[in-house]
Amino acid sequence: MKSKNLQKKRIAIFTGGGDCPGLNMVIKTVSQYAMFHYGWEVIGVKNALNGILGDTTIITKNSELIELKPDFPFDSFVRQGGTFLGAYRKMRTKAYENVKTDEELVAVMLPKFKKNIKELNIDGIIATGGDGTMFMVNYLCEKAKIPFVGIPKTIDNDTPGTEISIGFSSAVDACISAMDNIYWTAKSHHRAICVEVMGRNTGHLAMHSGLASCADVILVPEIPYKIANIAKHLKNIMKEEERDYFIIVVAEGAGAENGKNLPKNYNSVAEYIANELKKYSIEIRADVLGYLQRGGQANGYDRMLAAELGTMAVDLMANGESAVIAGMKDGKPTKIPLKNVCKKETRGLDLKSPIVKTAKSLGIYIGELKK
């Protein structure tokens, strides 16, 4: 049912940054709710800002703009991974090649952005992304004098201001599934396997998936570790449990021991840890999960989260809000000012959180955690 007495709008939606499970549910929810509840028109923009900064604003079959009408087959896309609108971290044209900072980038984008927004008659933008995407799109929208509402998504779960981001829960499931398979190889070959998961700056994914996978060691960027203490922990397990197979989960940003940078001759922190533990006569291999974590279908939680945040984002725009995101606080969809999101600091793992305390209580080595 359409709401009455509200100005008809034409909004654009796109998925910025990297892909993750749940984005197609966001697109479906935002589009259908905007169309059926408010009577708005919705334009889907392919490949993030690249699509809206294209050379043409004419919507054709081969353009980077799609009119998302009521008869669009949203349901079939919800059952797919990734995003059918495409995800793109960088700008593709030569005009942006030599730009070094986000501030310079948005300044270069602005003239064409304002021109294309005007030609397309866009009244507002709703976009998914992390803090980088939010900063750029909000700046452009402010200068173009149109509202912007963001929806947080990242498997790293490190977007400031919100408790959880779309894609994180599904990524945890993907990591658990992979480690459940790896477990049998570790057991069959009587060895340790060091599994590297994503998390360049934060350890949410490593800690959650490691705990759920019954890992023996979990290493994250927030907590320094010592190779000797990892080896000691594994050998204690050998003695006390008479077990000679182990799972070590490490975030890609955990670095070398004692908080040092990873040596340049290593391609991954998992490779580094495996090589160092061999010095203690630990039979071990390294495995990097890579993009496996970001692909595939969204689980039930991420689909429901996408639906909740998508409808809230549309309501926020309808109520005249801008420079805000639809995030989660205390388990409920909440309006969060964008100034709380666009910070240099990402949302790190809370070292006093229940999940960290649980991991430590269960005897998992999680590094040199200060008391």
C-alpha positions in Angstrom: 0.0 0.0 0.0 1.3 3.4 -1.0 1.7 6.1 1.7 -0.2 9.2 1.0 0.8 12.9 1.1 4.4 12.2 0.3 6.3 13.7 -2.6 7.1 11.3 -5.4 10.8 10.7 -5.7 13.2 9.0 -8.1 16.0 7.4 -6.2 19.2 5.6 -7.2 20.6 2.5 -5.5 24.1 0.9 -5.9 26.4 -1.4 -4.1 29.8 0.2 -3.4 33.1 -1.4 -2.3 33.6 -5.2 -2.4 30.9 -7.8 -2.8 29.4 -9.8 0.0 26.4 -12.0 0.6 23.1 -10.2 1.2 23.5 -7.3 -1.3 20.9 -8.6 -3.7 18.4 -8.7 -0.8 19.2 -5.1 -0.1 18.5 -4.1 -3.7 15.2 -6.0 -3.7 14.0 -4.6 -0.4 14.9 -1.0 -1.1 13.5 -1.1 -4.6 10.2 -2.9 -3.8 9.5 -1.0 -0.6 10.2 2.3 -2.4 8.0 1.4 -5.3 5.1 -0.2 -3.6 4.9 1.7 -0.3 5.9 5.2 -1.5 5.2 5.0 -5.2 8.8 6.1 -6.0 10.8 5.3 -9.1 14.1 3.4 -8.6 17.2 3.4 -10.8 19.7 0.6 -10.3 23.3 1.8 -10.9 25.8 -0.8 -12.1 29.4 -1.0 -10.8 29.0 1.6 -8.1 30.0 5.2 -8.8 31.4 4.1 -12.2 27.8 3.7 -13.4 26.6 7.0 -12.2 29.6 8.8 -13.6 29.4 7.2 -17.0 29.4 9.0 -20.3 25.7 8.6 -20.9 22.6 9.1 -18.8 20.4 7.5 -21.3 19.0 4.2 -19.9 19.3 1.5 -22.5 19.7 -2.3 -22.5 23.5 -2.0 -22.5 23.9 1.0 -20.3 25.1 0.9 -16.7 21.7 2.1 -15.5 18.6 -0.1 -14.9 15.0 1.0 -14.3 14.0 -1.3 -11.5 10.3 -1.7 -12.2 7.7 -3.7 -10.2 8.0 -6.6 -12.6 11.8 -6.9 -12.3 12.7 -10.5 -11.3 14.2 -9.6 -7.9 13.4 -13.0 -6.3 15.7 -15.0 -8.6 18.6 -12.6 -7.8 18.1 -13.0 -4.0 19.1 -16.6 -4.4 22.4 -15.6 -6.0 25.7 -14.6 -4.4 27.4 -11.2 -4.9 25.5 -8.3 -6.3 23.7 -8.2 -9.7 24.5 -4.5 -9.9 28.2 -5.2 -9.7 30.8 -4.0 -7.2 33.8 -1.9 -8.0 36.3 -0.4 -5.6 38.1 1.9 -8.1 37.2 4.3 -10.9 37.9 2.8 -14.3 38.6 5.9 -16.4 42.0 7.6 -16.8 40.7 10.8 -15.3 41.0 9.2 -11.8 44.3 7.3 -12.3 46.6 9.8 -10.7 44.4 10.8 -7.8 46.0 9.9 -4.5 43.5 10.7 -1.7 39.8 10.3 -1.2 39.5 14.1 -0.9 41.1 14.6 -4.3 39.0 11.8 -5.8 35.6 13.2 -4.8 36.7 16.7 -6.0 37.5 15.3 -9.5 34.2 13.4 -9.5 32.0 16.2 -8.5 31.3 18.1 -11.7 30.2 15.0 -13.7 28.3 13.7 -10.7 26.2 16.8 -10.4 25.6 16.9 -14.1 24.5 13.3 -14.4 22.3 13.4 -11.3 20.5 16.4 -12.7 20.0 14.8 -16.1 18.7 11.6 -14.5 16.4 13.6 -12.2 17.7 11.7 -9.2 16.2 12.9 -5.9 18.3 10.8 -3.5 20.8 7.9 -3.3 20.8 4.8 -1.1 24.0 2.8 -1.2 25.7 0.0 0.6 29.3 0.2 1.6 31.9 0.7 4.3 33.2 3.9 5.7 35.1 4.8 2.5 32.1 4.5 0.3 30.0 6.4 2.8 32.4 9.3 2.9 32.7 9.7 -0.9 29.0 9.3 -1.7 27.8 11.6 1.1 30.3 14.3 0.1 29.0 14.1 -3.5 25.4 14.1 -2.5 25.9 17.1 -0.1 27.4 19.1 -3.0 24.7 18.0 -5.4 22.1 18.9 -2.7 20.4 15.5 -2.7 19.9 13.2 0.4 22.0 10.2 1.0 21.3 7.2 3.2 23.8 4.4 3.6 23.5 0.7 4.5 26.6 -0.9 6.1 28.0 -4.1 4.5 31.4 -5.8 5.0 32.4 -9.3 6.0 35.1 -7.7 8.2 32.3 -6.3 10.4 34.4 -3.2 11.1 32.1 -0.4 10.0 32.0 2.2 12.9 28.7 3.0 14.5 26.9 -0.3 13.8 27.0 -3.5 15.7 26.9 -5.7 12.7 27.1 -5.3 8.9 25.5 -7.2 6.1 27.6 -10.1 4.9 29.4 -10.8 8.1 27.2 -13.7 9.3 27.3 -15.5 5.9 31.1 -15.1 5.8 31.4 -16.7 9.3 29.3 -19.6 8.0 31.6 -19.9 4.9 34.7 -20.0 7.1 33.2 -22.6 9.4 32.3 -24.8 6.5 35.8 -24.6 5.1 37.4 -25.3 8.4 35.1 -28.2 9.1 36.5 -29.7 5.8 40.1 -28.8 6.7 39.7 -30.4 10.1 39.5 -33.9 8.5 42.7 -33.4 6.5 44.5 -32.2 9.6 43.3 -35.2 11.5 44.1 -37.7 8.7 47.7 -36.3 8.3 48.4 -35.7 12.0 49.3 -32.1 11.5 48.4 -28.6 12.3 46.8 -26.4 9.5 47.0 -22.6 9.8 43.9 -21.2 8.1 44.0 -17.5 7.1 40.7 -15.6 7.0 40.0 -12.0 6.0 40.4 -9.1 8.4 43.1 -6.6 7.4 42.6 -4.4 10.5 40.2 -6.3 12.7 39.7 -9.8 14.0 35.9 -10.1 14.1 35.8 -12.8 11.4 38.7 -14.8 12.8 37.4 -14.7 16.4 33.8 -15.7 15.5 34.6 -18.4 13.0 37.6 -19.7 15.0 35.5 -20.1 18.2 32.6 -21.7 16.3 35.1 -24.1 14.5 36.7 -25.2 17.8 40.1 -23.8 16.7 43.0 -24.4 19.1 44.6 -21.0 18.3 43.0 -17.7 17.1 45.2 -14.8 16.1 43.8 -11.3 15.4 45.3 -7.8 14.6 44.2 -6.4 18.0 46.3 -8.9 20.1 50.0 -9.5 19.7 51.2 -13.1 19.9 54.3 -15.1 20.4 55.3 -18.1 18.2 57.0 -19.8 21.2 53.7 -19.7 23.1 51.7 -21.1 20.2 54.2 -24.0 20.0 54.0 -24.5 23.8 50.2 -24.5 23.6 50.1 -27.1 20.9 52.6 -29.3 22.6 50.5 -29.1 25.8 47.5 -30.4 23.9 49.6 -33.2 22.5 50.5 -34.2 26.0 47.2 -33.6 27.8 44.7 -34.7 25.1 47.0 -37.1 23.2 46.0 -35.3 20.1 48.4 -34.5 17.2 46.2 -32.4 14.9 45.2 -28.8 15.3 43.4 -25.9 13.6 45.0 -22.4 13.8 42.8 -19.5 12.6 44.6 -16.2 11.8 43.3 -12.9 10.5 45.2 -11.6 7.4 46.2 -8.5 9.4 47.6 -10.2 12.4 51.2 -9.6 11.2 54.3 -11.2 12.7 54.8 -12.0 16.4 54.9 -9.3 19.0 52.9 -6.9 16.8 55.7 -6.6 14.2 55.1 -6.2 10.4 55.1 -9.3 8.3 58.5 -9.9 6.6 58.3 -8.9 2.9 59.4 -12.4 1.8 56.0 -13.8 2.9 52.8 -13.7 0.9 50.5 -14.4 3.9 50.6 -14.4 7.6 49.5 -18.1 7.6 52.7 -19.0 5.6 54.8 -17.1 8.1 53.3 -18.8 11.1 53.6 -22.2 9.5 57.2 -21.6 8.7 58.0 -20.4 12.2 56.3 -23.3 13.9 58.2 -25.8 11.9 61.3 -24.6 13.9 59.6 -26.1 16.9 59.1 -29.5 15.2 55.4 -28.8 14.5 54.1 -30.6 11.4 52.0 -27.8 9.8 50.6 -26.5 6.5 49.1 -23.1 5.6 45.8 -22.5 3.8 44.4 -19.1 2.7 40.7 -19.1 2.2 40.7 -15.9 0.2 37.5 -14.9 -1.8 35.8 -18.2 -0.8 34.7 -16.2 2.3 32.9 -13.5 0.3 31.1 -15.6 -2.3 28.0 -17.7 -2.2 24.4 -17.2 -1.0 23.5 -15.1 1.9 22.3 -17.0 5.0 19.0 -16.4 6.7 20.3 -13.9 9.1 21.9 -11.7 6.4 18.8 -11.8 4.3 16.6 -10.7 7.3 19.2 -8.0 8.2 19.2 -6.7 4.6 15.4 -6.6 4.6 15.3 -4.7 7.9 18.0 -2.2 7.1 16.7 -1.7 3.5 13.2 -0.8 4.6 14.6 1.5 7.3 16.9 3.3 4.8 13.9 4.1 2.5 11.8 5.3 5.5 14.7 7.6 6.6 14.9 9.1 3.1 11.1 9.6 3.1 11.3 11.4 6.4 13.8 13.8 5.0 16.9 12.4 6.6 20.3 12.6 5.0 23.9 11.8 5.9 22.8 8.9 8.0 23.0 5.1 7.8 20.5 2.4 8.7 22.6 0.4 11.2 22.1 -1.9 14.2 22.3 -0.9 17.9 21.2 -3.1 20.8 20.0 -5.6 18.2 17.5 -3.1 16.6 17.6 -1.1 13.3 18.8 2.4 14.3 19.5 5.7 12.6 23.2 6.4 12.9 24.7 9.8 11.9 27.3 9.4 9.2 29.7 11.5 11.2 29.9 8.5 13.6 30.9 6.3 10.6 33.3 8.3 8.5 36.3 8.0 10.8 39.8 6.9 10.1 39.4 4.2 12.8 37.6 1.0 12.0 35.5 -0.8 14.6 38.0 -3.1 16.2 37.3 -6.3 18.1 36.3 -5.4 21.7 38.9 -7.3 23.8 36.4 -7.3 26.8 33.6 -8.7 24.7 31.9 -12.0 25.6 33.3 -13.8 22.6 36.9 -12.9 23.5 36.3 -13.9 27.1 34.7 -17.2 26.0 37.6 -18.1 23.7 40.1 -17.5 26.5 38.0 -19.4 29.0 37.9 -22.4 26.7 41.7 -22.6 26.7 42.1 -21.3 23.1 45.4 -19.4 22.7 44.4 -15.9 21.4 47.7 -14.1 21.9 49.2 -12.2 24.7 46.0 -10.6 26.0 46.7 -8.1 28.8 44.7 -8.5 32.0 
